[in-house]
Amino acid sequence: MIHKTKEGRIVSTAVVVSRSKRKHAVPRLTGAVGMAVAATPVAAQSAGSATVAAAELPAVTVSGTGDSNFKVDSTSSIKNPDKLLDTPRSITVIPQEVIQSTASASLTDVLRTVPGIAFGAGEGGNPVGDRPFIRGYDAQASTFLDGFRDIGSQSREIFNVETVEVTKGPAGAYDGRGSAGGSINITSKAPRLENFAEGNVSLGNADYKRATADGNWKFSDHGAFRLNAMVHDQDVPGRDVANQSRWGIAPTVAFGLGTDTRLTLAYYHMQSNDIPDTGIPYNNPTFNRRSDSIARTSFAGDGSPISVPRNTYYGLANRDFRKDQTDMGTIRFEHDFSPALKFRNQTRVARTHQDFIWTQPDDSQGNIYYGMVWRRANTRVSTVNTVANQTDLSGTVQTGFAKHKYAFGIEFAQEKSENDSYNVATGSNRCPSGPGAAGGYNCTTLLNPNPFDPWSGAISRANNPTNSKTNTAAVYLFDSVELGKHWLVNGGIRYDRYDANFTSAADSKGVRTDFGRTDNLFNYQLGIVFKPVETVSLYASFGTSSTPAGSFLTQGSDGNALGPDRSGNIGAMLAPEKNRAYEVGAKWEPLQRRLALTAALFRIDTTNARITLQDGTAAMAGDKRVQGFELGFSGNVTNDWAVFGGYTHLKSELRNAGGAGAAFGLANGTSFPNTPDDSFSLWTTYQVLPKFTLGGGAYYVSKIWGNESTNKWVPSYWRFDAMASYRVNKNLALQLNVQNLTDKVYYSQAYASHYATMAPGRAFIFSANVRF
């Protein structure tokens, strides 16, 4: 609901699903922006008086009378103290309005609304989990939850998510070790000083069933309890056998809300039990001739996915499974010494467990040219334990004519992972006995696989794990300096002492080998903002990041893994990759500041990437670059019309990619894997009538290469979505979403060598949203 205050200011006090008319209703989109699962609302808004109650927070100012507003003014990080308009970086905040109106149920669903993000498929470490690429760089290990690194392999839910923030460009000064392309921070829901209860029940085709609940109870003048819960079960539209089933719960209690001293305790649990999708093999351009009498049925292809019906499934329903479980507890203590000096200490203990046997449709031996596919079993039993603590001092200070907004902090973290696997009897990858019973159903037909084949091979736990551990100690300082009316300077530095250790699995003699390395990482960023008028910012920025050995903790496809090269050397070639980024841009808030427009030109250079030399040894001698531009928009064009999205163009080049033997130099000049040249996204809603809103989405991604050799790829695609919602009364709203409206056949992930992930077909989701 949009209304005017006594001062004549127009504010939003609306939620997407049901608009409350109470005087102190907290805006669903804006009032919780910046709150973490262990944060209090006061911390997000306490630039003014710390005694204002959370339920009385001012909303982000918008103009209009419609139900939707996609403009968010700030991030949740104290390291970015200025409004987005005055922050010299490309940051996209995906608000609750967009999450709800698109019927998103996972982090991947949410991130598709941001151009410049592609999704890769990992083989052993994380075959079907979250693996986003930002500006061409793998950001799986640069995903954060409420400011804490969330390293464990998983597919993230959004039932307890308030906003998702995507920061582009090297984030070393902000986040420590990490991706050169950027990072993702998920902001969780937090208690408020009000009472409300809301629920959502959704049904759809492909046996889609989902229910969520969100309740908040004020139990004292300064205390509140919030509980979010979810249960979800669905098949995958257009795909056989694959199923997603999960449930989660997230209780949070806060004390001292609206006072100078606040304490928040939070717990999060989510677990899933899926039958994972297998994907579709590439029509491999290489060919290995068989020596037996089986006749060849097709010729070598061009490296794109083979052409088969959308529902073709190569896995085994009675063998394949994937189970994830995440548990984390967070304690946050905050104290405001004054409006200009604030203290925060937060601790997190987390455990992420992943367990799966997943069939990969292997094409590496050319079986597809004889009409067969080998059912390769990828397996994993992995547990990641994290303990982290952060302490921050932030505030403002005046020095002469300059006003400073600063943040100083220290951080300690220990991350440990153990990765084991299963022994699965899968036969020979050359399918010597052909498909069917003769080969124990380890091979199937290319065009007519039966996922219900009575496979009965042996499965046993390997009990031979690898172990990884990292200890990190960091100190950082940020300062945003306001130099008069028209100039701001934004700078930050961070020093990390990063200690990584890896213990291999036992070899044939039972010997395990230890590898370790300690690095001192120093990263910094500097930005200058010029404001010719209040609603326009022009900026230039420079930043660095470091990717040390073992930074993925063996949870994904680590380009700089901790361990020996082929000659057994573990010396300087394992030094951290160093990245530098340059960006210039402009931000504008026209239409009475209800719309935000952004434009940026950028370049990222990595001059010491890890590569393989011609003799097979490793060296930090790689050279690669990505450059491009992007446009963004979010907010209200008119009173009733809201938009969110943008366009990104990337030109990536592997300038020195190395390669062993005859492959040396062959990839030079090629594009990055998982990096589309062009991507576009648009989500828009229009309030046709006071109670009736229509919406739609358009998404384009150009051709994506799966590997550096550019011989495996998935084609470009357009996808279209639609939405209609009707608000029955203040307590009930109905919503219909149609995802992939045209039932487009396209691929959402490209693996480097064997397969591509088929995207879901058309999905209808009908939701009833209730709020009291």
N, C-alpha and C positions, 0 to 999 in steps of 0.2 A: 504494500500500500504506500502510495506517495502522498505526503501531506505537507502543509506549511506550518512552521513553528510560529510562536508569538512574534518573533523578530522578523517574520516574513521569509525565512530561509526554507527552501524546499529540500526535504530529506526523504530517504527511503527507510521505511520500517517494515519492509516486506520480506516474506519468505516465498520461495517459488511455489510451494505446494498449497499453502493456505495462508492468507494474509490476516494477521492479527490487528485489531483496532484498538488494543489497549494502549494507554498513554505511554507506558514505559516498555513497550515491546522492543527487544533488541534486534536490530537488522540482521537477517540471516547471512547476507552477503558481506556486509561491511563491518559490523560490530565485532565479529570474531576474526577478522583478518589479522594475522600476526600472532594469534594465540596458539601455543603448543599444547600437546596433551598434558604437559606438566606445567603449563603457564597459567597465569591468571589474567583476566581481561584488563585489570588495572595496569599490568606491565605493558600491555600493548598500547595504552593510551595515556600513560602517566606523564606526558610532557608538561601537563598542567597540574592541577591539584590532585594529590594522591588520595584524597578522601572522597572523591566522587564515586558513587556506587556504580557497579558494573552495569546494572540494568538501566542506568541513565546516561550511558555513553552517547555522544553525538555520532550520527551516522555519516558516512561519506556523502558529501553534498552532490546531488544530481538534480537534473531538471527534467520534469516530465510528469506524466500521470500514468504511465504504463507500469506493468508488473515487473519488467525486466530491466536491470541495469548491469552491464558487464564491466564497468570501469572501477578499478581498485587503485587507491592512491599510494599505497606503501607496501613494503614487505614485512615479514615477521622478524627479520634479523636486526639486532642492535648495531651490526656492522654497516648497515645501510640506513642511517638515521634520517636522511632526507626523503621527501616524497619521490615517487618514481620519476616525476617530471624533472627533478633536479639531480637525479642520480646518473653519473656518466657511464652507464653500462646498459646493455640490452637485457632487460628483465621482463619476463611475462608472468603475470599472476593469474592463474585460472581460478575464477571465483566459484562460490557455491552455486550461484545462479546457472552458470554454464554446466557444471557437473550434474546438477539435477535435471535441467531441461534437456540435456542430451541423453539422459538415462544411462549414464556411465556407471559401470560396476567394478572397474578395475583401473589401475594406474595407466595401463596401456590405452584403455578407452579415453581417459582424460588427456593424455599426451598427444593423441592424434589431432587435437584441436590446435596444436602449435606447429607451424611450419618450421622446417629445418631440423626436425627430429625424425630419424628413421629407426627401424628396429631390426636387430640382427638375431641370428639363431646360433646358439652355442652348442657344441657337440656333447662332450662329456660333462662339463661343469654346470651348464644351465641351458638345456636344450629347448625348453619351452617357457622359461621364465622371463622376467623383465631384463632386457638388454637394449636400452636406448642408446642411440648415437646422436650426439649434438655437434653440429658443424663438422661432421666427419670423424669424430673421436668417440670411442667407447666410453660411456658414462655409467656403466653398470656399477662400478665401485665408487662412483661419485653421486650416489643417491643417499639422501639424508632424511631422517624423520625428526622433526622439531630440532634441527641443528645438530643431531648426532648422526654419524655415519652409520648407514644400515647396510652392512657388507654382505649378509647372508643371501645366497641364491634363493629366489622365491618369486611368486606372482602376487603382487600387492593388491589388497582390497582397498575400498574407499568409504566403507560404512562409517568410519570414525574420522574422516578427513574433512577439514574445513576449506582449505585452499591448497593448490599445488603451485610452487614457484619455480620457474625455469630461468636460471641465470646463464647467459651465454658468454663464451670467452674464457680464457684461463682463470681458474678460481683459486690458485695457490695461496694468495694472501688471505683469502676468506676461509678456505676449507682445509688447507694443508695439502697433502699429496692428492693428486687427482687428475681428472681429464683436462686436456687442453681445450676441449670444445665447450665445457661448461658443467653445471651441476644442477641437481633437482632437489628441492627441499619440500617435503610434505608437512603441512601444518595440521595438527590434530584438533579436534573439538575440545572445548574446555568448559568448566562450570561457570554459570552466571548467577547473579542475584535476582532470580525470578523463578517462577514455577511454570513449566510447560511440559507437555507430552505430545509427541507426534510419531506417527507410524506410516509405513509404506508397504503395500502389498502389490506385487506385480506378477502378472501371468503373460505368457506368450507362446508362440509356436516353438517347435523343437523342445517341447515339454519344459519351457522356461518357468521357473518358480523362484520368487525372491521376496523376502520380508525383512524389513529393518524397523528398529525402534530407537527412539532418541528421547530420553526423559531427563528433565532437570528439576531438582527440588531444592529450594532454599530452606535450610533447617535452622538458621539463626540469622541475626542481623548481618553477619559477615561470613557465613559459611554456606556452601552449596555442594550438592552431589549430582553428578551427571553420569548417566549410563547409556551406552550405545550397544546395540546387539544386532546381529545379522544371521540369516540362514539363506543359502542360495543353492539351487540345483538346476542344471540345464544340460541338454544335449547341444551340439553345435549345428546351427542351421546349414543344411546342405552337405554335411559330413556324416558318414556312418560311424557308429560305435563311440566316438569321442564324447566324453562327458565331463562336466565340471560340477563338483559338489563341495561345499565348504560352509563353515559357520564361525562366528567370532563374537567376542564380548569385550567391552572396554569400559570399566568403571573408573571414575575419577572423583576425588573429593578435594575441596579447597577450603582453607581457613584464612581468615583475615582479609577477605575480598573487600575492597573499598577502604583499606587501612594502609598504613606505612609498612606493615610487616605481613607477609603472606607465605603460606606453605601449601603446596599442592602435592598430592600423592596419586599416582596413576598406574594402572595395569592394563596390559593389552594382550589378548589371546586370540589367535586365528589359526585354524587348521583346515586342511583340504584333503580330499580323497578323490582324485581324478583318474579318468582313463585318458592319457595324453594323445593328442593328434600326432600322426606319423609324418605328415607332409608328403610331397610328391617328388620323385627323383628327377634330376636334370637329364635331358637327352645328351648325355656325355659326348663331347666332341672327340674324345680319345676312344680307341677300340683295341681290346685284347682278344685275339683270335683263339678259339677253342681248338683242341686237338681231337675231339671226339666227333661223332657223326651228327650231333644236333645241328639242325639247319638254322642259319641266320635269318632273322625275320625283318630286320630294318637296318638302315644305314646310320652312320654317325650324324649327330645333330649339331645344332649351333650353340648349345650350352644353356638354353632356356628350359623350363620345366616341360616334361613330356605332356602330350595332349591326351588326357584321359577324362572320363566323367568326373564331375566335382566330388561325388560321394565315394570315390575310390579310396580304400583304406587298406594299408599294407600291414598293419599291426596284428596282434593276436589278443583277442578280447579276454581270453582266460589266462594270459601271462602278463600283459602290460598293466602298470599302475604307476601312480605318482602321488606321494603323500608329503605335504608340507605342514610344518607346525612352527609358529612363532609365539614366543612368550617374552614380554619385557615389562620391567617395572621402572618407574621414574619418580624421583623425588626432586622437587624444586623449591628452594627457599629464596625469597626476595625481600629486600629491605630498602626503603627510600630514606636516605639520610636527609634529603631535601629534594625539592623539585629539580635541582641541578646536579644531584649525585645519587646514583642508584647502585645497589649491590645485588648480584644474582649468583647463586650456586646451584648447580643441578647435577644429579648423578643418575646414570642409567645402567641397569644390568639386563642383558638380553641373551636369548638363546633362540637360534633358528636351526631347524632340523629339516632335512630333505632326504627322501627315500624313493627311488624309482627304478623300474625296469621299463625301458622305452624302446620300441622298435624303430630303428632308422632304416628307411628304404635305400639300401646301399647300392650305388651304381659304379663303384670304383673299378670293378673288374669287367665291365662291359656286358654283364648278364642281360641288361635290357635289350641288347641287340639280338638276343636269342629268346626274347619274350618272357624273361624271368626277372625276379627281384629277390635279392638275398635279405632275409629278415635279421639284420644285424641288431644285437641287443646292446644298447648303451645303458649302463647301470651306475648307481651312485647311492651311497649312504653317507651323508655329510651332516656334521654338526658344527655350528659356529657359536662360540660364546664370547660376549663382549662386556667389558666393564669400562665405563668412561665417566669422567668428571670434568666439568667446565665451571670456571669462576670468572665473573665479569664485573668490572666497574664501568659505568657509563654515565654521561651527563653532558652538561654545557658549561662553558666558561667564557668570559669576555676578557680579551687581552688587547688593550688599546681600541682600535677601530675594528678589530676582527672578532667575530663570534665563532667559537669552536663547539662542535658536537663530536664528542669523542667516545671511544670504547677501548678499554684495555682488558686483556684477559689471559688466562693460562688454561691449558687443557692437558689432561692425562688420559691415555686409553690403552687398554690391552685387548687384543683380538686374537682368538685362538680357533683354529679349525682342524677337524679330523675328517678325512675323506677316505672312505672304504668303498667297496664295490661287491657285486655278486659274480660268481662263476655261473655262466649260463651256457648250456650245450646247444650251440647254434650251427654246428656243422661247418662245412667249408664255404668260404665266400665265393667260390667258383661254381656253386650249385652242381656238383658232379653227377648227382642222381636225378637232376631235374626237379621240377616242382612237385608238391604233393607228398603222399605217404612214403614213397621210396626214400626220400631225404629227410624224413621226420618232420615234414612241414616247415623246415627251416628256410625253404625257398618257396615262393609262390609265383603265380602267373602275373605278368605285367598288366594285362587288361582285365582280368577277372579274379582278383584275389578274394579269398574267403577269410574274413577275420575270425570266424568261428571254427577254423580248422582245429582238430583235436590234438594240438601240440602237447607233448608229454615229456619234454626233455628235462634233464636234471638242473636244479637251481640250488646253489649253496652260497653261503656268505664267504667272501674271500678272507676276511679277518687279517688283512695285510694293508693297513691304512698308511697314508701319508699324513704328516702333521705340519701345520704352519702356525707361526706366532709372530705378532708384531707388537712392539711397545713403542708408544709415541708420547713425547713430552713436547709441548708447544707453548709459545708466548706470542701475543699479537697486539698490535696497536693500530687504531684507525682514528682518523680525524677529518672532519668535514668543516672547512673554514669558509665562513661567509665574509667576503671582502666587499662591503658596500652593497648597493642595491642590485648590481648587475653581474657580479663575479662570485663564483664558488670554486674552491679547490678541494678535491677529495683524494685522500691518500691512505695507504695501509701497508703495513709490513708484517711478516710472520716468519718465525724461525721454528723449525721442527727438528728434533732429534729423533730419527726414525731407525729403529732396530728391528731387523727382520730375520727370522730363522725358519728353515725348512728341513724336515727329515723325510727322506724318501721311504718308499715301501721297501721291504726286504727283498734282496735279490735271490737268486737260486741257491745261494749259500747261507741265506738267512741274515745277511749283513744289511743294516740300514746305514745310510750316509747322511751326515748333517752338513748343511750349508748355512752360512750366516753372513750378514752384511749390516753395517751401521753407516748411515748417511746423515749429514747435516744439511737440511733443506732451508734455503732462504728465498722467499718470494715476496714480491711487492707489486703494488699497483698505484697508478697516479692518474687522476682525471681532472680536467678543467672544464667548467661550465660557464657559458656566457648567456645572460638572460636579457635580450634587447627589450622585451616586454614581459610582464608577469606570467603570461600563458605560454611562452616559448623558451626553450632551452636549446642551445647549440653546444656540443661538447666534443672533446677529444680525450682519449684515454689510452693507456699502455699498461699491460699486465703480464705477469709470468706465472708459470706453474711447473711442477716437477712430478714425474711419474717414476718412483724408485722401483727397484726390483722387488717382486712379490707383493705389489700393492693390492692385487686382487685377492690375496690370501687363498689362491687356487679355487676361487669361487666362479671364475669365468675364464674367458680366453685372454690370458695375460700376455701382452706383447713383450713384456720385459720380466719374464718369469725368473724366480730365484733358483739357481742351479747351474750345473756346468754346461759348457758348450760341447761340441762333439769331440774335442780334444781333451776334455776334462779340466779346462781352465776356468777359474772362477774369479778372475781379477777385475781389472778396470772396465771390461766390457759390460759389467753389470751396473755401472754407474747410472744414476737417474737420468731419464730423458728430460730435456729442458725445452720448454715451449715459451714463445713470446707472441703477444698479440697486440695489434694496433686497431683502433676503432675510432671513427668519427661519426657523429650522428646528430639528429635533430628530433626534438619532442615538442608537440604542440597540443594544447587543449582548447579547441574552438567550441563554439556553440554553448557559451556560458559555462565552459569547463565540464560539460557533461560527456564529451567525447575525447578520447586520447589517441593521437596519431604519432607514430614513430617511424623513423628511417635511419638506417645505419649502413656504413661501409666498413668492412673489416678484413683483416688478414692475420692468419696464424701460421707461424713458422716453427717447425721442429727440425733442428739441425744436427741432433745426435741420437736419432732413433736407433733402436737395436735392430741390426740386420744380420743375415748370414753371408759371410764372404765366400769367394769362389772355392776356397779350400775346405769349406764346411765349418770353420770356426765363426764365433760371434764377435761382433764389434759394434761399438756405439758410433756408427759412421753414417747412419741413414739421414736422408734429407727429404722433407716433404712439406708441402704448403697447401693451405686452403684459403681462398679469398672469395669474397662475394658481397652481396648486399641483401638487406631485408626491409620489408615494410610491415607495420603492424597497426591494428586499430581495435579499439574496445570502447564500449559505452553506448550512448543514445544519440542517434541521428536526429530523431524527432521525439516528441513526447511518448510515442507508442512504439517506435522502431529501435531495437537494440542490435548491435553487431559485435562480433568478436572474431579475430583471426588475423591473417597476414599472408605474406609471400616471401619466400627465401630463394635466392639463387646462389649456388655454390660452384666454384671451379676449383677442383682438387687435383693435385699432381704429386705423384711419387717421383721425386727428382733423383733420388739414389736409393733404390729398393734392394740392392744386393742380389743374392741368390746363389745357391751352391752349384758348382760345376758349370754345365752348359747353360743353366738358367740365369747365370750372373748377368745383370743388366737388362734382361728381357722385359721386366716390368717397369723400367724407367719411362716416365712420361705418361703412365696410365693413371686412371682415377682411383681415389680411395674406394675400398669396399664399403658397402652400406651407406653410400653418400649420394643421394639423388642430386642431379644438377638443379632441378626446380621442384619446389613443393609449395602448395597453396592450401589454405584452409579458411573456411568461412562458416560461422554459426550465427544465425540471425533469428530473432523473434519479432513478431508484430502483433500488437494488441488490437484485434479487429473490433471487438466489442468490450465493454467493461469487464465481462467475465470470460471472454473467449480470446485465446491467443493461438496464432499459428507460428510455426518455426520451421527452419530447414537448414541443412548443412551441405556444403560441397567441399570435397577434398581431392587434391590432385598430387600425385607423386610420380616423378619421371623414372625412367629406367634405372635400376640399381644393380651394380655388380656385386657378386658374392665373394670375390677374391681379388688379389692383386694381379693375377694373371689375366683377368678379364675374359675368362672362358666359361664362367657360370654367371647367370644373370636372370633377373625377373623383369617383365615388361612394365611399362608405365600404366597408370590406371586413373580413372575418375571414379569417385564414389559419392553418392548422394543419399542424404537422410531427410526425414520429415518428422514433424511433431505437431500435435494439436492438444491444447489443454483447455479445460472448462472448470471454472471455479463455481461449484454449486452453492456454497455459502462460506462463511468465515472459517468453518471447521473442516470442510471437505472439498478436495479438488481432484479432478480426473485428468489423466494424461495418456495420450497414445503416441508412441514413438515407432517409426519404421526405419530401421537401420539397413543400409545397402538397398535403397529403394528399388533400384533397377535389377537387383539380383546379379550384380556384376561378378564375374569370375576374375579374381585377382589374387596376388600373393603378398602377404604382409611381412614376410621375413625371408632373407636369402642366406643360406648357409654357404660356407666357403667352397665345399667340394661335392656334397652328395645330394642335397635335397633343398626344396623351398617349402615354406609353410603356406598352405592354402587358407585364404581368409574365409570367414563365415559367409553364408549366403544371406538372403533377405530375412530379417527378423522383425516380428511384430511384438511390441511390449506394451501391455495395457496396465496402467498403475492407478491405484486409489491412494490418495495421500490425506491423512487425517491429522489435525492439530488441535489441541485443547490447551 
